[in-house]
Amino acid sequence: MKRTRWCVALSLPLLQLVAGTEAMAVDWGGYLRAGPGSTKKNASRACYGLNGPALKYRLGNECDIYGEFTLSQAMQKNDVDYKVKLMSYIWNGQTDSGDARFGLQQMMIEMRGVDFAPRTTFWAGKRFYARHDIHIVDQLITDLGGVGAGAEIPVFDGANLGVSYFKTDLPTPQTGMTSSESGNRLSMDLSKIAVNQDGTVRFVSSLTKGNYHEGTSGFSFSAQHDQEKFFGGVNTLWLQYAKGSAALTGNFGDLERPSSGHSFRIVDSVTWQVGALGGQALALWQSDRDPDVKTDSISVGGRVSYALTRNFKLVNELGYSQKRPDNGTGTQKLVKYTFAPVISPGPDFWSRPELRLYVTTAKWNQAANQAAGPNGLTGLGNNETRGTSYGAQAEIWF
C-alpha cells in the first residue's frame, strides 16, 4: 500500500502539468504481461533458460508479472516544442503483484526548435535510449538508456547523430559499489545511413570509466544492418565488440572488469509476415574472454504464428541455448518448446493484445542444473533435467 501511494505521488506533478495544458493531447501508453501457470505436478510454476544474453525463449516461459506505463505531454512555448515523459513500472518475480517492486523507468524532458539549432533535439533526465531488442528472447542488443543528457542532430541524407553523456552512482551486483563510487559514459549513435536498396546501417559506440580506485575504463562498438522488405519483414545483423567496463549493448558493464577482458557478439534476427504466416527467428554467438575464464554462448531458435482466422492463431516456439565456460564445469545445454493457441485482434505476428493458453516443455543437462545453484535450473530443487509447464498469459503494448 505504501508503494502504491508513493507511485501515485510521483505521478501527481505530471498530472497537474497536464491539467494546466488541457488544450494539448496527453499520450498514454505502456506494456504489460501477466497470467497464471503451473508445472505438471502443480508445484510452483517453473521457467526454463540459461543465465546469459538471449539464452531464454520467452513464450510460455515467463514466471513474473511486469508492467510499464507511460504518460507524456507535448507542449510548445515561444515556438519551441518540448515534451515531458514519465514512465512507472511494476515487477514481481512471482505470478501475483504482492511484494512487487515499483519505480520509475523514465523521467525526462526533450526540446526541439531552439533558435541556435532549430533541427536538433536536446534532452535530459532518465530515459530509454537507442534500444533495439529481439522480442522472442526479451534481449536488448543495443541499449544506451540511463540517467543522462544529450542531443540528436540530423546530419546527412536522412541520417541522425545522437551524442549523450550518462552517469551512474548506484551499487551494482558486479562491482559492489558504494554511493561514493560512480561511473561515467560517453555514447554515440549514428543511425539511418542508407547503404543499399531498402538497407540502412547504424553505428553505436561508448566510452566508460569507473570513477574510483578499483574502477576501470572501457570501450564498446556495434555495427547494425537493417534490411527492409525481407520476406515481408526485416532482417537485422549485428557485429559487436566490448572491452573493460563497457557492455556489448553500449551501456555500463562491470565497472571493475579489467581492460584485458573483452567480448564479441554476432547476432542475426529476421522478422517476417507472409499471408497468414508470421514469425521471428534468431541466431547468436557470443564469446566473453576474461583473465580467469572464457565463455562461449550459442542461441538458435524462432517463434512462428499461423492465423487460422482473423482473431485466432496457433503459435509455436522452439529454441536451443548453450553456454560453455572453459573452467571445467561442463557445457550447459537446454532445448525449450512451446505450443500456444492465441486470441488477438488481428492475424499478424505483431498483433496485440494477445490472450494465450500454452504448454511449455524443456530438456536440459546436469551442467545447467549445477550452474544454476543448489535448487537447480527450475528453482524447485528436484534435480530434474526435464520439465513441463502450462498456463495462460496476457500480453499487450499500447
Steps between C-alpha positions, in 0.01 A plus 500: 500500500787739581658425163170575323468838677862575408440431129182711503691784663767482232235526231324806645743765368456380142122478542495858628707604199252325273205671670662838442535437126170331422496631144787263419461124453631265767657175383468191716668172411687207641549126515387219727510124535333285765328167544468181706704184450611172654733209444362155426515412872318817609813633666611859460520589135841430349670684216791376291806691384873532541660801665621728223392724212227356276523157664135488611210482251209684656172366355323306777821535698462814713432443869472866594245780480618822338353827380629842395271797445590830332345844520638759259394855421609695193495878535626816331627831632652787298511275192701236688349150512564295811375179656487369857501122551444292812501117503421299813537122531396201710690169517479185706689178431190305599152482346325755722566867576551451875842623615558641153770753421379842387706779350571734211647385171497842335476863612624745239450815292589542133501828305516589130488825302740721696626800305869402480434137387139472378530143364679351802315324781648554847408283798586431864376266772454126543396325181498199271737581217635339182337168590458212255379167630419151373150444627489120522789493750426840661862600439626852437782479245570874522395714796640843594232577757564648845526838672663751270469779246561534130409626157372342179625675188390444137819464298473384137248331269259413779769371738494598867780546756429457868763612751436440871660493845386269782587467870444212741530533877317193627647172623500215249519123561815478288703763681354527849531876459415737784329835449838673472610279210361609165544460129491724191401408145523692172294342219449555128219366281524565124192352333292481180794502258375369165743249348291290258146462370273491811809455720647725770789475746544630851810543717486514881808565713573581864790594726459409869697562819458400864586804712655327799816308588386160368309652206620436146452652157320336210400526137219347292406508133200359310427495128139423404351439154122505445359357179136598443256310275671171586237228447234745608701615801843614620835327540744653750866406537722621786877482543606606852816539708561621855792512741557605859210665680280543191219255413429362154170691502693831523395549863699473821638153562694375802680818610784292643556273200867529397589637158630154404140374521314528172191363327383434144148441371343420163120501478263458209124537545223489242135596546250423224134494403389324181125455487383308804855393592709729719787464741838595634825301513853560623850358501752627756863425584674680785848460647599654835873486573614588850834429672356212704249346258388502137132436426337435162121519464271393216127564452295383200122503483180654376131564553248434223135607494234380258160671486210258462252789513532876535499471880641152570862393454706193578845597628801272540841588643813284500840606633838346573742666744857405586762649731854363523746641757852361486528464880422128506133530603374355173291627210149611599227402251126561486222441244159663552174465303164676545162452332246779549154561354453879496213750474591843362336792317680417175675211325854643484796396715521843667126540561435575868341454748537123509317263736685167501466150631832318491685179572879523534741211522877511543800271531842594639811335639655472846761764417214750465360390838836538671560846354159616627580421864376260768135511388581418139389670181129507590555614859287208623797309637400166347813457285283416197624548143152516343205721576152592377302810585159624391285804552351816351648842430395845387747726316449845354691813404307816426 
